[in-house]
Amino acid sequence: MIAYILRRLGYAVFVVWGAVTIIFVVMRFVPGDPALAMLGPTATAEQVAATRVRLGLDRPVLLQYSSFIGRSLTLDFGDSYRLGGPAIGHVFDRMPATLLLALSSTAFALLVGFPLGVAAAGKPGGALDGLISRASLVGQALPTFWTGIMLILLFARTLRLLPSAGASTWQHLVLPTVALGLPFLSIVVRLVSSGLLDVLSENYVRVARSKGLKESRVFYVHAVRNMLLPVVTVVGLQLGTLIGGAVIVETVFAWPGVGRLLIDSIQNRDYPVVQGATAVLAAVFVILNLLVDVVYTWLDPRVRLTGGA
């Protein structure tokens, strides 16, 4: 187990390195000058040139990259061009808001999606199963930005029940949670429903019933636990996706998370913040994948993680 985890952490370093390298190259090819973005359109050519020298943007790209990689090993991505202060500090300041949104969306998807999936599997082919299945397909297909806008128009502008932007109270969390969690909810419904149908047809479930065990015990002890493996996989991967994919929702609802910071920094050509945010999000995604593999061993004793896995 320990050898496996260490090996995966070694892979994680390469994944994060690849992510920050790609964003480093892409940002250098995006049109726009960070120095001009800082100074504004009224700046003179001399002022822009002096600012580029001060930021180190006048050096060859390879020298900028080697310096960037060396400093990033100590989480030093430089100072933000627009906000001032260490870029990684701004990312960490925004991370709690993004984690809160991702976790609340995951909880919403599981608390609503799991019972709906169980209900759909209870009477396969019935009217309720058809309704839940079709609704889950629609929920998964809807674009997140469109869902967010519709929620704002309905609950914030028309009914005036919930705020449309900000993060000062728990009410501000409701609409972003629903918008971000709705596609995940649809995935959970379909996964739970199909997983239960497969498990309930297994021989060990028939044997448990033949022994006279209560249906509730057969369902929750034998069926649900063995159905959890694919659910855990999707939850772990989807949580990482939610953290990285919260960019759109945070922008629509003006949620003060890493996603909104990333968009603002890209628009302002704030290289240090973009690179720091990318590194953090990549690291979170890789760590969540590792945790999913470890949880496997608890849910299914047949799964063993070894150094050669």
C-alpha positions in Angstrom: 0.0 0.0 0.0 2.7 2.5 1.0 4.8 1.7 -2.1 1.8 2.1 -4.3 0.9 5.5 -2.7 4.5 6.7 -3.1 4.6 5.6 -6.7 1.3 7.4 -7.4 2.5 10.6 -5.7 5.6 10.4 -8.1 3.2 10.2 -11.0 1.3 13.2 -9.6 4.4 15.3 -9.8 4.6 14.6 -13.5 0.9 15.3 -14.0 1.1 18.7 -12.3 4.4 19.5 -14.1 2.6 18.8 -17.4 -0.4 20.9 -16.5 1.6 24.0 -15.5 3.9 23.6 -18.5 1.0 23.5 -20.9 -0.6 26.6 -19.3 2.8 28.4 -19.3 3.1 27.9 -23.1 -0.5 28.7 -23.8 -0.5 31.9 -21.9 2.6 33.1 -23.8 0.7 32.6 -27.1 -2.5 34.3 -26.0 -2.8 37.8 -27.6 -2.2 40.6 -25.2 0.5 42.2 -23.1 0.4 41.8 -19.3 2.4 45.1 -18.9 -0.2 46.9 -21.0 -3.0 45.3 -19.1 -1.5 46.5 -15.9 -0.9 50.1 -17.0 -3.9 50.7 -19.2 -4.3 51.9 -22.8 -3.0 55.4 -21.9 0.5 54.1 -21.0 3.5 55.2 -23.1 5.7 52.8 -24.9 8.5 53.6 -22.4 6.4 52.8 -19.5 5.3 49.5 -21.0 8.9 48.5 -21.8 10.0 49.4 -18.3 7.2 47.3 -16.8 8.1 44.3 -19.0 11.7 44.5 -17.7 10.5 44.7 -14.1 8.3 41.6 -14.6 11.0 39.7 -16.4 8.9 39.4 -19.6 11.7 40.8 -21.7 13.8 37.7 -21.2 13.7 34.7 -23.6 10.8 32.3 -23.1 13.1 29.4 -22.2 14.8 31.4 -19.4 11.4 32.5 -18.1 10.3 28.8 -18.1 13.4 27.5 -16.3 13.1 30.2 -13.7 9.3 29.4 -13.4 9.9 25.7 -12.9 12.6 26.2 -10.3 10.5 28.6 -8.2 7.3 26.5 -8.5 9.0 23.6 -6.7 8.6 25.8 -3.6 5.1 27.0 -4.6 6.6 30.3 -5.6 4.7 31.3 -8.7 5.7 35.0 -8.4 3.6 38.0 -7.4 0.3 38.7 -9.0 0.6 41.4 -11.7 -2.9 42.8 -10.9 -3.6 42.0 -7.2 -0.1 42.3 -5.8 1.4 39.8 -3.3 2.2 36.1 -3.8 0.0 34.6 -6.5 -0.3 31.3 -4.6 -1.6 33.2 -1.6 -4.6 34.5 -3.7 -5.3 31.0 -4.9 -5.3 29.6 -1.4 -7.5 32.4 -0.2 -10.1 31.5 -2.9 -9.8 27.7 -2.5 -12.2 27.4 0.5 -15.0 28.9 -1.4 -14.5 26.6 -4.3 -14.2 23.5 -2.1 -17.4 24.5 -0.3 -19.3 24.8 -3.6 -17.9 21.5 -4.9 -18.7 19.6 -1.7 -22.2 21.1 -1.4 -22.9 20.2 -5.0 -21.6 16.6 -4.4 -23.8 16.3 -1.3 -26.8 17.6 -3.2 -26.2 15.1 -6.0 -25.8 12.2 -3.7 -28.7 13.0 -1.3 -31.2 13.5 -4.1 -29.7 11.2 -6.8 -29.2 8.1 -4.6 -32.9 7.8 -3.5 -34.1 8.5 -7.0 -31.8 5.8 -8.4 -33.1 3.3 -5.8 -36.7 4.2 -6.6 -36.0 3.7 -10.4 -34.5 0.3 -9.7 -37.4 -0.7 -7.5 -39.7 -1.1 -10.4 -37.7 -1.3 -13.6 -39.6 -0.5 -16.7 -42.4 1.1 -14.8 -43.8 4.7 -15.1 -41.6 6.0 -12.3 -38.5 4.4 -13.7 -39.2 6.0 -17.1 -39.9 9.4 -15.6 -36.7 9.4 -13.5 -34.6 8.1 -16.4 -35.8 10.7 -18.8 -35.4 13.5 -16.3 -31.8 12.4 -15.5 -31.0 12.4 -19.2 -32.3 16.0 -19.6 -30.4 17.1 -16.5 -27.2 15.7 -17.7 -27.6 17.3 -21.1 -28.3 20.8 -20.0 -25.4 23.2 -20.2 -24.3 24.5 -16.8 -24.2 28.1 -17.8 -27.8 27.9 -19.2 -29.0 26.2 -16.0 -27.4 28.9 -13.9 -29.0 31.7 -15.9 -32.5 30.0 -15.8 -32.2 29.5 -12.0 -31.3 33.2 -11.6 -34.2 34.3 -13.8 -36.7 32.1 -11.9 -35.7 32.1 -8.3 -33.8 35.4 -8.0 -35.5 37.7 -10.5 -39.1 36.4 -10.8 -39.8 34.8 -7.4 -37.2 36.8 -5.5 -36.6 33.9 -3.1 -32.8 33.6 -3.4 -29.9 35.9 -4.1 -28.4 35.8 -7.6 -24.8 36.6 -6.7 -22.3 36.8 -3.8 -21.4 34.5 -1.0 -22.2 36.3 2.3 -25.0 33.9 3.5 -26.0 30.3 3.1 -28.8 31.4 0.7 -26.1 32.5 -1.8 -24.9 28.9 -1.9 -28.2 27.3 -3.0 -28.4 28.3 -6.7 -24.8 27.7 -7.5 -25.0 24.3 -5.8 -28.0 23.2 -7.9 -26.5 24.5 -11.1 -23.2 22.8 -10.6 -24.6 19.6 -9.0 -27.4 18.9 -11.5 -25.4 17.1 -14.1 -23.7 15.0 -11.4 -27.1 14.2 -9.9 -28.2 12.8 -13.2 -25.1 10.6 -13.4 -25.7 9.3 -9.9 -29.3 8.4 -10.7 -28.4 6.4 -13.7 -25.4 4.8 -12.0 -27.3 3.7 -8.9 -30.3 2.4 -10.9 -28.2 0.3 -13.3 -25.8 -0.8 -10.6 -28.6 -2.1 -8.4 -30.3 -3.9 -11.2 -27.1 -5.7 -12.0 -26.3 -6.6 -8.3 -29.8 -7.8 -7.5 -29.6 -10.4 -10.2 -26.4 -11.9 -8.8 -26.4 -15.4 -7.3 -25.3 -14.3 -3.9 -28.3 -12.1 -3.6 -30.6 -15.0 -4.4 -28.8 -17.1 -1.8 -29.2 -14.4 0.8 -32.9 -14.3 0.1 -33.2 -18.1 0.2 -31.7 -18.1 3.7 -34.7 -16.1 4.8 -32.9 -12.8 5.4 -35.1 -9.7 5.6 -35.4 -7.8 2.3 -34.0 -4.7 3.8 -30.9 -6.6 5.0 -30.4 -8.2 1.6 -30.8 -4.8 -0.1 -28.6 -2.6 2.1 -26.0 -5.2 3.3 -25.5 -7.3 0.2 -26.7 -5.2 -2.7 -25.9 -1.6 -1.9 -22.4 -2.1 -0.6 -21.4 -4.1 -3.7 -23.0 -1.4 -5.9 -20.9 1.3 -4.2 -17.7 0.6 -6.0 -18.6 2.4 -9.3 -20.4 5.1 -7.4 -17.2 5.8 -5.3 -15.2 6.0 -8.5 -17.5 8.5 -10.1 -17.9 10.5 -6.9 -14.1 10.8 -6.5 -13.5 11.7 -10.2 -16.5 14.0 -10.3 -15.5 15.9 -7.2 -12.2 16.8 -8.9 -14.2 17.7 -12.0 -16.5 19.9 -10.0 -13.6 21.7 -8.4 -12.0 22.3 -11.8 -15.3 22.9 -13.6 -16.7 25.4 -11.2 -15.2 28.2 -13.4 -18.5 28.7 -15.3 -20.8 28.6 -12.2 -18.5 30.9 -10.2 -18.6 33.3 -13.1 -22.3 33.2 -13.5 -23.1 33.6 -9.8 -20.1 35.9 -9.0 -18.9 33.2 -6.5 -15.5 34.2 -5.1 -13.7 31.0 -5.8 -10.6 29.9 -7.7 -12.6 29.5 -10.9 -13.6 33.2 -11.0 -10.1 34.2 -10.0 -8.8 32.1 -12.9 -11.1 33.8 -15.4 -10.3 37.3 -14.2 -6.5 36.5 -14.2 -6.7 35.1 -17.8 -8.5 38.2 -19.0 -5.9 40.4 -17.3 -2.9 38.2 -18.5 -1.9 37.7 -14.8 0.5 34.8 -15.6 1.5 34.0 -12.0 -2.0 33.6 -10.7 -3.1 31.5 -13.7 -0.1 29.2 -13.3 -0.6 28.9 -9.6 -4.3 28.1 -9.9 -3.6 25.5 -12.6 -1.0 23.8 -10.4 -3.3 23.7 -7.4 -6.3 22.4 -9.3 -4.2 19.7 -11.0 -2.8 18.6 -7.7 -6.3 18.4 -6.1 -7.6 16.3 -9.0 -4.6 13.8 -8.7 -4.9 13.5 -5.0 -8.7 12.8 -5.2 -7.9 10.0 -7.7 -5.5 8.5 -5.3 -8.0 8.6 -2.5 -10.6 6.8 -4.6 -8.2 3.9 -5.1 -7.5 3.7 -1.4 -11.2 3.7 -0.5 -11.6 0.8 -2.9 -9.8 -1.5 -0.5 -12.2 -0.6 2.3 -15.3 -1.3 0.2 -14.1 -4.4 -1.5 -11.5 -6.6 0.3 -10.8 -8.3 -3.0 -9.1 -5.2 -4.2 -5.4 -4.9 -3.2 -3.1 -2.0 -3.9 0.5 -3.1 -4.1 3.6 -1.5 -5.4 3.2 -3.4 -8.6 -0.4 -2.5 -9.1 
